[in-house]
Amino acid sequence: MEESPTCPETGLPMVRDTRPMTITYKGQSSTIDMPGWYCDESDESIHTGDDLKVSDAALKALRMHTENLLSPQDVKRIRTKIGLTQREAGTLIGGGPNAFQKYEQGTVTVSKGISNFLRLLERHPEEVEELKKQA
């Protein structure tokens, strides 16, 4: 069992819990269930690296929604629909040969420009051949 940290404010032991936390990005808010060590007598909390992954993922999702960016699943769906491998997409569209692997895994958030360009190619897949001629 983990030893509970001491609250820096009260000196009392903290408890491991999951509590609501609101994150905000460009005026848009979302409430998440945030794991961490909490003090019942003050508003203090301590979060481990694993705890922070929860808020990081939620902030990334809120940013993608707020900025109308493609999700990793949408990037893959469009790329396969227009008939490109990950390497071809990275070379033709930009980002380098491994960019689309990272976009589709969600380790890198796709840019607004790439999102918009993929949406255009989804509507006009015939333009992929033109891109290949220019490469």
CNS distance restraints for C-alpha pairs under 8 A (distance, minus, plus):
assign (resid   4 and name CA) (resid  13 and name CA) 6.04 0.50 0.50
assign (resid   4 and name CA) (resid  14 and name CA) 5.73 0.50 0.50
assign (resid   4 and name CA) (resid  15 and name CA) 6.54 0.50 0.50
assign (resid   4 and name CA) (resid  16 and name CA) 7.56 0.50 0.50
assign (resid   4 and name CA) (resid  37 and name CA) 7.68 0.50 0.50
assign (resid   5 and name CA) (resid  13 and name CA) 5.91 0.50 0.50
assign (resid   5 and name CA) (resid  14 and name CA) 5.66 0.50 0.50
assign (resid   5 and name CA) (resid  37 and name CA) 7.52 0.50 0.50
assign (resid   6 and name CA) (resid  11 and name CA) 5.48 0.50 0.50
assign (resid   6 and name CA) (resid  12 and name CA) 5.45 0.50 0.50
assign (resid   6 and name CA) (resid  13 and name CA) 4.51 0.50 0.50
assign (resid   6 and name CA) (resid  14 and name CA) 5.69 0.50 0.50
assign (resid   7 and name CA) (resid  11 and name CA) 4.90 0.50 0.50
assign (resid   7 and name CA) (resid  12 and name CA) 5.36 0.50 0.50
assign (resid   7 and name CA) (resid  13 and name CA) 6.01 0.50 0.50
assign (resid   7 and name CA) (resid  14 and name CA) 5.83 0.50 0.50
assign (resid   7 and name CA) (resid  38 and name CA) 7.94 0.50 0.50
assign (resid   7 and name CA) (resid  39 and name CA) 6.02 0.50 0.50
assign (resid   7 and name CA) (resid  44 and name CA) 6.87 0.50 0.50
assign (resid   7 and name CA) (resid  45 and name CA) 7.81 0.50 0.50
assign (resid   8 and name CA) (resid  44 and name CA) 7.64 0.50 0.50
assign (resid   9 and name CA) (resid  42 and name CA) 7.07 0.50 0.50
assign (resid   9 and name CA) (resid  44 and name CA) 7.11 0.50 0.50
assign (resid  10 and name CA) (resid  41 and name CA) 7.27 0.50 0.50
assign (resid  10 and name CA) (resid  42 and name CA) 7.26 0.50 0.50
assign (resid  12 and name CA) (resid  39 and name CA) 7.44 0.50 0.50
assign (resid  13 and name CA) (resid  39 and name CA) 7.18 0.50 0.50
assign (resid  14 and name CA) (resid  37 and name CA) 5.75 0.50 0.50
assign (resid  14 and name CA) (resid  38 and name CA) 5.21 0.50 0.50
assign (resid  14 and name CA) (resid  39 and name CA) 4.71 0.50 0.50
assign (resid  14 and name CA) (resid  40 and name CA) 7.24 0.50 0.50
assign (resid  15 and name CA) (resid  37 and name CA) 5.31 0.50 0.50
assign (resid  15 and name CA) (resid  38 and name CA) 5.28 0.50 0.50
assign (resid  15 and name CA) (resid  39 and name CA) 6.42 0.50 0.50
assign (resid  15 and name CA) (resid  40 and name CA) 7.67 0.50 0.50
assign (resid  16 and name CA) (resid  35 and name CA) 7.52 0.50 0.50
assign (resid  16 and name CA) (resid  36 and name CA) 5.78 0.50 0.50
assign (resid  16 and name CA) (resid  37 and name CA) 4.51 0.50 0.50
assign (resid  16 and name CA) (resid  38 and name CA) 6.31 0.50 0.50
assign (resid  17 and name CA) (resid  35 and name CA) 5.77 0.50 0.50
assign (resid  17 and name CA) (resid  36 and name CA) 5.79 0.50 0.50
assign (resid  17 and name CA) (resid  37 and name CA) 6.22 0.50 0.50
assign (resid  17 and name CA) (resid  38 and name CA) 6.69 0.50 0.50
assign (resid  18 and name CA) (resid  33 and name CA) 5.84 0.50 0.50
assign (resid  18 and name CA) (resid  34 and name CA) 5.15 0.50 0.50
assign (resid  18 and name CA) (resid  35 and name CA) 4.08 0.50 0.50
assign (resid  18 and name CA) (resid  36 and name CA) 6.25 0.50 0.50
assign (resid  19 and name CA) (resid  33 and name CA) 5.35 0.50 0.50
assign (resid  19 and name CA) (resid  34 and name CA) 5.27 0.50 0.50
assign (resid  19 and name CA) (resid  35 and name CA) 6.48 0.50 0.50
assign (resid  20 and name CA) (resid  31 and name CA) 6.27 0.50 0.50
assign (resid  20 and name CA) (resid  32 and name CA) 5.55 0.50 0.50
assign (resid  20 and name CA) (resid  33 and name CA) 4.69 0.50 0.50
assign (resid  20 and name CA) (resid  34 and name CA) 5.94 0.50 0.50
assign (resid  21 and name CA) (resid  31 and name CA) 5.41 0.50 0.50
assign (resid  21 and name CA) (resid  32 and name CA) 5.36 0.50 0.50
assign (resid  21 and name CA) (resid  33 and name CA) 6.28 0.50 0.50
assign (resid  21 and name CA) (resid  34 and name CA) 6.02 0.50 0.50
assign (resid  22 and name CA) (resid  29 and name CA) 6.56 0.50 0.50
assign (resid  22 and name CA) (resid  30 and name CA) 5.54 0.50 0.50
assign (resid  22 and name CA) (resid  31 and name CA) 4.16 0.50 0.50
assign (resid  22 and name CA) (resid  32 and name CA) 6.24 0.50 0.50
assign (resid  23 and name CA) (resid  29 and name CA) 5.58 0.50 0.50
assign (resid  23 and name CA) (resid  30 and name CA) 5.46 0.50 0.50
assign (resid  23 and name CA) (resid  31 and name CA) 6.26 0.50 0.50
assign (resid  23 and name CA) (resid  32 and name CA) 7.61 0.50 0.50
assign (resid  23 and name CA) (resid  55 and name CA) 7.87 0.50 0.50
assign (resid  23 and name CA) (resid  58 and name CA) 7.99 0.50 0.50
assign (resid  23 and name CA) (resid  59 and name CA) 6.90 0.50 0.50
assign (resid  24 and name CA) (resid  28 and name CA) 5.47 0.50 0.50
assign (resid  24 and name CA) (resid  29 and name CA) 4.27 0.50 0.50
assign (resid  24 and name CA) (resid  30 and name CA) 6.52 0.50 0.50
assign (resid  24 and name CA) (resid  59 and name CA) 7.81 0.50 0.50
assign (resid  25 and name CA) (resid  29 and name CA) 6.43 0.50 0.50
assign (resid  25 and name CA) (resid  59 and name CA) 7.43 0.50 0.50
assign (resid  25 and name CA) (resid  62 and name CA) 6.90 0.50 0.50
assign (resid  25 and name CA) (resid  63 and name CA) 6.50 0.50 0.50
assign (resid  25 and name CA) (resid  66 and name CA) 7.67 0.50 0.50
assign (resid  26 and name CA) (resid  66 and name CA) 7.55 0.50 0.50
assign (resid  28 and name CA) (resid  62 and name CA) 7.62 0.50 0.50
assign (resid  28 and name CA) (resid  66 and name CA) 7.00 0.50 0.50
assign (resid  29 and name CA) (resid  62 and name CA) 7.75 0.50 0.50
assign (resid  30 and name CA) (resid  62 and name CA) 7.30 0.50 0.50
assign (resid  32 and name CA) (resid  55 and name CA) 7.56 0.50 0.50
assign (resid  32 and name CA) (resid  58 and name CA) 7.35 0.50 0.50
assign (resid  34 and name CA) (resid  51 and name CA) 7.04 0.50 0.50
assign (resid  34 and name CA) (resid  54 and name CA) 6.79 0.50 0.50
assign (resid  34 and name CA) (resid  55 and name CA) 6.99 0.50 0.50
assign (resid  35 and name CA) (resid  47 and name CA) 7.28 0.50 0.50
assign (resid  35 and name CA) (resid  51 and name CA) 5.55 0.50 0.50
assign (resid  35 and name CA) (resid  54 and name CA) 7.89 0.50 0.50
assign (resid  36 and name CA) (resid  45 and name CA) 6.69 0.50 0.50
assign (resid  36 and name CA) (resid  46 and name CA) 5.86 0.50 0.50
assign (resid  36 and name CA) (resid  47 and name CA) 4.76 0.50 0.50
assign (resid  36 and name CA) (resid  48 and name CA) 6.93 0.50 0.50
assign (resid  36 and name CA) (resid  51 and name CA) 6.13 0.50 0.50
assign (resid  37 and name CA) (resid  45 and name CA) 5.44 0.50 0.50
assign (resid  37 and name CA) (resid  46 and name CA) 5.03 0.50 0.50
assign (resid  37 and name CA) (resid  47 and name CA) 6.32 0.50 0.50
assign (resid  38 and name CA) (resid  43 and name CA) 7.59 0.50 0.50
assign (resid  38 and name CA) (resid  44 and name CA) 6.20 0.50 0.50
assign (resid  38 and name CA) (resid  45 and name CA) 4.48 0.50 0.50
assign (resid  38 and name CA) (resid  46 and name CA) 6.61 0.50 0.50
assign (resid  39 and name CA) (resid  43 and name CA) 6.51 0.50 0.50
assign (resid  39 and name CA) (resid  44 and name CA) 5.65 0.50 0.50
assign (resid  39 and name CA) (resid  45 and name CA) 6.30 0.50 0.50
assign (resid  47 and name CA) (resid  51 and name CA) 5.44 0.50 0.50
assign (resid  47 and name CA) (resid  52 and name CA) 6.33 0.50 0.50
assign (resid  48 and name CA) (resid  52 and name CA) 6.29 0.50 0.50
assign (resid  49 and name CA) (resid  53 and name CA) 6.52 0.50 0.50
assign (resid  50 and name CA) (resid  54 and name CA) 7.28 0.50 0.50
assign (resid  51 and name CA) (resid  55 and name CA) 7.35 0.50 0.50
assign (resid  52 and name CA) (resid  56 and name CA) 6.02 0.50 0.50
assign (resid  53 and name CA) (resid  57 and name CA) 6.01 0.50 0.50
assign (resid  54 and name CA) (resid  58 and name CA) 6.29 0.50 0.50
assign (resid  55 and name CA) (resid  59 and name CA) 6.00 0.50 0.50
assign (resid  56 and name CA) (resid  60 and name CA) 6.11 0.50 0.50
assign (resid  57 and name CA) (resid  61 and name CA) 6.20 0.50 0.50
assign (resid  58 and name CA) (resid  62 and name CA) 6.12 0.50 0.50
assign (resid  59 and name CA) (resid  63 and name CA) 6.04 0.50 0.50
assign (resid  60 and name CA) (resid  64 and name CA) 6.17 0.50 0.50
assign (resid  60 and name CA) (resid 109 and name CA) 7.85 0.50 0.50
assign (resid  61 and name CA) (resid  65 and name CA) 6.18 0.50 0.50
assign (resid  62 and name CA) (resid  66 and name CA) 5.97 0.50 0.50
assign (resid  63 and name CA) (resid  67 and name CA) 5.91 0.50 0.50
assign (resid  63 and name CA) (resid  69 and name CA) 8.00 0.50 0.50
assign (resid  64 and name CA) (resid  68 and name CA) 5.67 0.50 0.50
assign (resid  64 and name CA) (resid  69 and name CA) 4.73 0.50 0.50
assign (resid  64 and name CA) (resid  70 and name CA) 6.93 0.50 0.50
assign (resid  64 and name CA) (resid  71 and name CA) 7.16 0.50 0.50
assign (resid  64 and name CA) (resid 109 and name CA) 7.90 0.50 0.50
assign (resid  65 and name CA) (resid  69 and name CA) 6.46 0.50 0.50
assign (resid  67 and name CA) (resid 112 and name CA) 7.48 0.50 0.50
assign (resid  68 and name CA) (resid 112 and name CA) 7.67 0.50 0.50
assign (resid  69 and name CA) (resid 110 and name CA) 6.83 0.50 0.50
assign (resid  69 and name CA) (resid 111 and name CA) 6.97 0.50 0.50
assign (resid  69 and name CA) (resid 112 and name CA) 5.90 0.50 0.50
assign (resid  69 and name CA) (resid 115 and name CA) 5.77 0.50 0.50
assign (resid  70 and name CA) (resid  74 and name CA) 5.72 0.50 0.50
assign (resid  70 and name CA) (resid  75 and name CA) 6.16 0.50 0.50
assign (resid  70 and name CA) (resid 110 and name CA) 6.82 0.50 0.50
assign (resid  70 and name CA) (resid 115 and name CA) 5.54 0.50 0.50
assign (resid  71 and name CA) (resid  75 and name CA) 6.27 0.50 0.50
assign (resid  71 and name CA) (resid 104 and name CA) 7.98 0.50 0.50
assign (resid  71 and name CA) (resid 106 and name CA) 7.87 0.50 0.50
assign (resid  71 and name CA) (resid 110 and name CA) 7.93 0.50 0.50
assign (resid  72 and name CA) (resid  76 and name CA) 6.37 0.50 0.50
assign (resid  72 and name CA) (resid 103 and name CA) 5.68 0.50 0.50
assign (resid  72 and name CA) (resid 104 and name CA) 4.28 0.50 0.50
assign (resid  72 and name CA) (resid 105 and name CA) 6.34 0.50 0.50
assign (resid  72 and name CA) (resid 106 and name CA) 5.52 0.50 0.50
assign (resid  73 and name CA) (resid  77 and name CA) 6.10 0.50 0.50
assign (resid  73 and name CA) (resid 104 and name CA) 6.41 0.50 0.50
assign (resid  74 and name CA) (resid  78 and name CA) 6.06 0.50 0.50
assign (resid  75 and name CA) (resid  79 and name CA) 6.03 0.50 0.50
assign (resid  75 and name CA) (resid 100 and name CA) 7.95 0.50 0.50
assign (resid  75 and name CA) (resid 103 and name CA) 7.11 0.50 0.50
assign (resid  75 and name CA) (resid 104 and name CA) 6.26 0.50 0.50
assign (resid  75 and name CA) (resid 115 and name CA) 7.85 0.50 0.50
assign (resid  75 and name CA) (resid 118 and name CA) 7.55 0.50 0.50
assign (resid  76 and name CA) (resid  80 and name CA) 6.08 0.50 0.50
assign (resid  76 and name CA) (resid 104 and name CA) 5.87 0.50 0.50
assign (resid  77 and name CA) (resid  81 and name CA) 6.03 0.50 0.50
assign (resid  78 and name CA) (resid  82 and name CA) 6.18 0.50 0.50
assign (resid  78 and name CA) (resid 118 and name CA) 6.79 0.50 0.50
assign (resid  78 and name CA) (resid 119 and name CA) 7.70 0.50 0.50
assign (resid  78 and name CA) (resid 122 and name CA) 6.04 0.50 0.50
assign (resid  79 and name CA) (resid  83 and name CA) 6.36 0.50 0.50
assign (resid  79 and name CA) (resid  84 and name CA) 5.64 0.50 0.50
assign (resid  79 and name CA) (resid  85 and name CA) 7.26 0.50 0.50
assign (resid  79 and name CA) (resid  86 and name CA) 7.55 0.50 0.50
assign (resid  79 and name CA) (resid  89 and name CA) 7.11 0.50 0.50
assign (resid  79 and name CA) (resid 118 and name CA) 7.68 0.50 0.50
assign (resid  80 and name CA) (resid  84 and name CA) 5.83 0.50 0.50
assign (resid  80 and name CA) (resid  85 and name CA) 7.15 0.50 0.50
assign (resid  81 and name CA) (resid 122 and name CA) 7.34 0.50 0.50
assign (resid  82 and name CA) (resid 121 and name CA) 7.24 0.50 0.50
assign (resid  82 and name CA) (resid 122 and name CA) 6.60 0.50 0.50
assign (resid  82 and name CA) (resid 125 and name CA) 5.62 0.50 0.50
assign (resid  82 and name CA) (resid 128 and name CA) 7.26 0.50 0.50
assign (resid  84 and name CA) (resid  88 and name CA) 5.72 0.50 0.50
assign (resid  84 and name CA) (resid  89 and name CA) 5.76 0.50 0.50
assign (resid  85 and name CA) (resid  89 and name CA) 6.11 0.50 0.50
assign (resid  86 and name CA) (resid  90 and name CA) 6.22 0.50 0.50
assign (resid  86 and name CA) (resid  97 and name CA) 7.24 0.50 0.50
assign (resid  86 and name CA) (resid  98 and name CA) 7.12 0.50 0.50
assign (resid  86 and name CA) (resid  99 and name CA) 7.68 0.50 0.50
assign (resid  86 and name CA) (resid 100 and name CA) 5.19 0.50 0.50
assign (resid  86 and name CA) (resid 101 and name CA) 6.14 0.50 0.50
assign (resid  87 and name CA) (resid  91 and name CA) 6.25 0.50 0.50
assign (resid  87 and name CA) (resid  96 and name CA) 7.66 0.50 0.50
assign (resid  87 and name CA) (resid  97 and name CA) 4.56 0.50 0.50
assign (resid  87 and name CA) (resid  98 and name CA) 6.24 0.50 0.50
assign (resid  87 and name CA) (resid  99 and name CA) 7.88 0.50 0.50
assign (resid  87 and name CA) (resid 100 and name CA) 7.16 0.50 0.50
assign (resid  88 and name CA) (resid  92 and name CA) 5.96 0.50 0.50
assign (resid  88 and name CA) (resid  97 and name CA) 7.13 0.50 0.50
assign (resid  89 and name CA) (resid  93 and name CA) 5.44 0.50 0.50
assign (resid  89 and name CA) (resid  94 and name CA) 7.15 0.50 0.50
assign (resid  89 and name CA) (resid  97 and name CA) 7.69 0.50 0.50
assign (resid  89 and name CA) (resid 100 and name CA) 6.80 0.50 0.50
assign (resid  90 and name CA) (resid  94 and name CA) 4.88 0.50 0.50
assign (resid  90 and name CA) (resid  95 and name CA) 5.29 0.50 0.50
assign (resid  90 and name CA) (resid  96 and name CA) 4.72 0.50 0.50
assign (resid  90 and name CA) (resid  97 and name CA) 4.77 0.50 0.50
assign (resid  90 and name CA) (resid  98 and name CA) 6.52 0.50 0.50
assign (resid  90 and name CA) (resid  99 and name CA) 5.58 0.50 0.50
assign (resid  90 and name CA) (resid 100 and name CA) 5.87 0.50 0.50
assign (resid  91 and name CA) (resid  95 and name CA) 7.09 0.50 0.50
assign (resid  91 and name CA) (resid  96 and name CA) 5.50 0.50 0.50
assign (resid  91 and name CA) (resid  97 and name CA) 5.70 0.50 0.50
assign (resid  92 and name CA) (resid 131 and name CA) 6.52 0.50 0.50
assign (resid  92 and name CA) (resid 132 and name CA) 6.96 0.50 0.50
assign (resid  92 and name CA) (resid 135 and name CA) 6.62 0.50 0.50
assign (resid  93 and name CA) (resid 114 and name CA) 7.38 0.50 0.50
assign (resid  93 and name CA) (resid 117 and name CA) 7.97 0.50 0.50
assign (resid  94 and name CA) (resid  99 and name CA) 7.80 0.50 0.50
assign (resid  94 and name CA) (resid 114 and name CA) 7.86 0.50 0.50
assign (resid  95 and name CA) (resid  99 and name CA) 5.10 0.50 0.50
assign (resid  95 and name CA) (resid 100 and name CA) 7.72 0.50 0.50
assign (resid  98 and name CA) (resid 102 and name CA) 6.64 0.50 0.50
assign (resid  99 and name CA) (resid 103 and name CA) 6.21 0.50 0.50
assign (resid 100 and name CA) (resid 104 and name CA) 5.91 0.50 0.50
assign (resid 101 and name CA) (resid 105 and name CA) 6.13 0.50 0.50
assign (resid 102 and name CA) (resid 106 and name CA) 6.02 0.50 0.50
assign (resid 102 and name CA) (resid 107 and name CA) 5.25 0.50 0.50
assign (resid 102 and name CA) (resid 108 and name CA) 5.41 0.50 0.50
assign (resid 103 and name CA) (resid 107 and name CA) 6.35 0.50 0.50
assign (resid 103 and name CA) (resid 108 and name CA) 5.18 0.50 0.50
assign (resid 103 and name CA) (resid 109 and name CA) 5.96 0.50 0.50
assign (resid 103 and name CA) (resid 110 and name CA) 5.85 0.50 0.50
assign (resid 110 and name CA) (resid 114 and name CA) 6.36 0.50 0.50
assign (resid 110 and name CA) (resid 115 and name CA) 6.46 0.50 0.50
assign (resid 111 and name CA) (resid 115 and name CA) 6.07 0.50 0.50
assign (resid 112 and name CA) (resid 116 and name CA) 6.08 0.50 0.50
assign (resid 113 and name CA) (resid 117 and name CA) 6.07 0.50 0.50
assign (resid 114 and name CA) (resid 118 and name CA) 6.03 0.50 0.50
assign (resid 115 and name CA) (resid 119 and name CA) 6.30 0.50 0.50
assign (resid 116 and name CA) (resid 120 and name CA) 6.33 0.50 0.50
assign (resid 117 and name CA) (resid 121 and name CA) 6.23 0.50 0.50
assign (resid 118 and name CA) (resid 122 and name CA) 6.05 0.50 0.50
assign (resid 119 and name CA) (resid 123 and name CA) 6.48 0.50 0.50
assign (resid 120 and name CA) (resid 124 and name CA) 6.05 0.50 0.50
assign (resid 121 and name CA) (resid 125 and name CA) 4.95 0.50 0.50
assign (resid 121 and name CA) (resid 126 and name CA) 7.81 0.50 0.50
assign (resid 121 and name CA) (resid 127 and name CA) 6.62 0.50 0.50
assign (resid 121 and name CA) (resid 128 and name CA) 6.98 0.50 0.50
assign (resid 126 and name CA) (resid 130 and name CA) 7.43 0.50 0.50
assign (resid 127 and name CA) (resid 131 and name CA) 6.37 0.50 0.50
assign (resid 128 and name CA) (resid 132 and name CA) 6.30 0.50 0.50
assign (resid 129 and name CA) (resid 133 and name CA) 6.37 0.50 0.50
assign (resid 130 and name CA) (resid 134 and name CA) 6.45 0.50 0.50
assign (resid 131 and name CA) (resid 135 and name CA) 6.28 0.50 0.50
